[in-house]
Amino acid sequence: MTTHATEDARPDTPEIDDHGVIGDCETLALVSNLGDIDWMCWPRADAPSLFGSLLDPDAGRWSIQPESATHRTQQFYLSETNVLVTRFQTEDGIVEIDDAMAMDGPQRLVRRVRCVRGSVSVRSEFVPRPDYARAAVDWDSDTDGVTLQTDSLRLRLRASAELTLDRDASLVTCAERLDEGDELAFDLAAADTDRDFDDDTEVAEHVAATVTETIDYWKLWTAGGTYRGRYRSAVERSALALKLLTNRSTGGMLAAGTTSLPEHIGGERNWDYRFVWIRDAAFTVYALLEIGHDAEADAFIGWLVDRVDECDQADGSPLTPVYDLDGNARIGERELEWRGYENSRPVRIGNAAADQFQLDIYGELIDSLYIFDRRSRGLSLDTWDKIRLIVDYVIERWREPDDGMWEIRSEPQRHTASILMCWVAVERAIRMAEFRGRPADLVAWRRARDEMHDTIRTEGWNDELGAFTQTLGGDTLDASILLAPLVKFVDGRDPRWTSTLDAVVEHLAHGPLVDRYDTDRYDDGLTCGEGSFTICSFWLVEALARAGRVEEARRSFDQLLGYANPVGLFSEQIGPSGRQLGNTPQALTHLALISAAVALDEALDSEET
């Protein structure tokens, strides 16, 4: 639950932490604890924005707030759901807003305002700015609400009270005084697919029914999970966040729901994460299967298999690191003339990482297919042929420098973690071939696997540092090496590994928070620093648990959970001051949280028996 003391003056930009997220598995919206929807794309999360004031004050918002002075706000989810409540404690009484997106029927966003105590005047300001605030809007108003239309969008806003349209300002307002028990309802939906309402009462009833149906949907979905460990609240919230990031039409999972939230305030590390990364594949499949959400794991595997079945070496790499939800790899990268979050520019749409050469993606891809292959009916013969093609490609190219897991924008290097994941690709493919008696050049595959292993143990090891290094022959650390025991490259208690673990803790960790690398010593092509990576921080927890340092792992995990925002969500990074940075909610962080919770439960159970 968020608790936030407020002043009469409206803050220029809310903290990234101060947002809950709602969605319908097609799009999602960020709702600040001051009642603003300040980021939402329509009709899909990777579509152009409708509200974008989080990144630019002129990019649109939908605000609902009491008109009297507010002493405190709170924000929380209804238990086991993605229905968000924002509470205002004012000098005149208490008001709550229920925000939800319908999970059945036409796409719609509903907002229900109710006066819990006292008598409070409430004002709504609906300020859409479609197509990243570039589109001209035509407005229409009648007894059934207000309609906005662009060349590609037609939406209708309805309310249980009178709406006032200001065409010149492209603004729709609604002001109403609510006594205890009174409600004010709003409904936003596609104009061409929705039915008319007879009167204001019917709008209120319809919104109330939508909220109830949405609550029921999410409670039923959450009940399908099987995790019963010590960290159920955090795992369930992570699962609910991941579900919001999973597109129900394609099965792809977005890396995050936003673009260009900065990794360094005022800096250039601002990226668009509204795409699907192959890198996330194995983490996604493992985490979802571990907590019983098999349908989502199967859907994502279906999305991955489609990419594998489409792969072709004729134009170079058989796969690219990043795709859109539909599986298109040509996504480009452009900049908007926006102010940026707290003047952090540029604001980017699209992601040039799709054009990079990243070897690690093949390990994560094949590891996810291996997990699925062992737990299911298996992969098709045609898909296996494509996997063989990919493995042969990896064996041919693994000695080359690449852009690495972290998608550096400097010169390619021979990253140790990239070779580690190449080893995973070949090792898992060998297992898949042997498990089902599939055809494969196992002699060549085993030779390559062993050469990769030897290369990491010799060229990827630094005696003076006492650790596996960021690059072959290098003397710097990278938190991606924490994956080594997780992918079974090395036992968690191997002397070389425990020495590496100590080095990571000494040089990259700040308590439970872990930097991915030292930006002062490693040139990644960017000019500013960054925060600690929440993903790496949860990887450290799992590595500690696997090393037998269970109490240390538990303490770190408990501390990390305290860095979640007040409604349990994580962005990509935690800054030096403890504030959340980067895009949110971050899928890979919540996946790593689930994996760490499962590993920690297993380690604690083992100690207790």
Sequence and secondary structure as in RCSB ss.txt:
>XXXX:A:sequence
MTTHATEDARPDTPEIDDHGVIGDCETLALVSNLGDIDWMCWPRADAPSLFGSLLDPDAGRWSIQPESATHRTQQ
FYLSETNVLVTRFQTEDGIVEIDDAMAMDGPQRLVRRVRCVRGSVSVRSEFVPRPDYARAAVDWDSDTDGVTLQT
DSLRLRLRASAELTLDRDASLVTCAERLDEGDELAFDLAAADTDRDFDDDTEVAEHVAATVTETIDYWKLWTAGG
TYRGRYRSAVERSALALKLLTNRSTGGMLAAGTTSLPEHIGGERNWDYRFVWIRDAAFTVYALLEIGHDAEADAF
IGWLVDRVDECDQADGSPLTPVYDLDGNARIGERELEWRGYENSRPVRIGNAAADQFQLDIYGELIDSLYIFDRR
SRGLSLDTWDKIRLIVDYVIERWREPDDGMWEIRSEPQRHTASILMCWVAVERAIRMAEFRGRPADLVAWRRARD
EMHDTIRTEGWNDELGAFTQTLGGDTLDASILLAPLVKFVDGRDPRWTSTLDAVVEHLAHGPLVDRYDTDRYDDG
LTCGEGSFTICSFWLVEALARAGRVEEARRSFDQLLGYANPVGLFSEQIGPSGRQLGNTPQALTHLALISAAVAL
DEALDSEET
>XXXX:A:secstr
 EEEE  SS  SS  TTSEEEEE SS EEEEETTSEEEEEESSSTTS EEE TTT TTS EEEEEESS EEEEEE
EE TTSS EEEEEEESSEEEEEEEEE SSSS EEEEEEEEEEEEEEEEEEEE  HHHHTS  EEEEETTEEEEE 
SS EEEEEESS  EEETTTTEEEEEEEEETT EEEEEEEEGGG    SSHHHHHHHHHHHHHHHHHHHHHHHHT 
   STTHHHHHHHHHHHHHHB TTT  B S S B   SSTTSS   B  SEEGGGHHHHHHHHHHTT HHHHHHH
HHHHHHHHHH  GGGS SS SEE TTS     EEEE    GGG   EEEE GGGGS  SHHHHHHHHHHHHHHHH
SS   HHHHHHHHHHHHHHHHHTTS B TTTT SS  B BHHHHHHHHHHHHHHHHHHHHHT    HHHHHHHHH
HHHHHHHHTTEETTTTEE SBTT    BGGGGHHHHTTSS TT HHHHHHHHHHHHHHEETTEE SB TTTS  S
 SS   EEHHHHHHHHHHHHHTT HHHHHHHHHHHHTTS TTS   SEE TTS EESSSS HHHHHHHHHHHHHH
HHHHHHHH 
